[in-house]
């Protein structure tokens, strides 16, 4: 799990260069894709679109209620409000 989180953090560092719309389209065809949901959520947190970020975080938590990265992102959003 730690390797997964480190991978997500590395990918998120490049999130500004990612075509978020393409990832979102891909998510419609892959409803259980947690990794890309976390990437999109992180992107929206970094861009202060907390409502969109929360939407993706909630989707991850429905699939994996104990997902530590999603829970950390959720905490980060609440601390920024």
Secondary structure as UniProt FT lines:
FT   HELIX           2..12
FT   TURN            13..14
FT   HELIX           15..17
FT   HELIX           20..29
FT   TURN            31..32
FT   HELIX           34..46
FT   TURN            47..48
FT   HELIX           50..63
FT   TURN            65..66
FT   HELIX           68..80
//
